[in-house]
């Protein structure tokens, strides 16, 4: 549940509407995620965050699957239900198996515990 008002997709105009449409097309989903709807009232910030996300999760030295697996591991370690759900759904769309996700979460859990111990 959001604690701030999220922009409804139908409210979006100009730059915000363009970014919203690009987000849906790029991610291959029929809706704009809450993160971006929360930024809808700040068009420049929305555009900057989307540009960063799009650039980072685009092509690079790591493939998209690896990047999203890393993002899920961080979300799990930080106990962020929003990003656990977002990245989990993205991984399913990428064909990642339950076994791969479970193993990733086990690595994140053990790493978190060992980091706490040595700290």
QUIKADA-V215197 format. One record per helix or strand of 2 or more residues. SS is the DSSP state (~ for helix, > for strand). FROM is the first residue (numbers start at 1). TO is the last residue. Records with the same first field share a line. If there is no record, write none. Layout:
SS = FROM-TO ; FROM-TO
This chain:
~ = 9-11 ; 14-27 ; 34-38 ; 43-56 ; 64-77 ; 81-93 ; 98-118
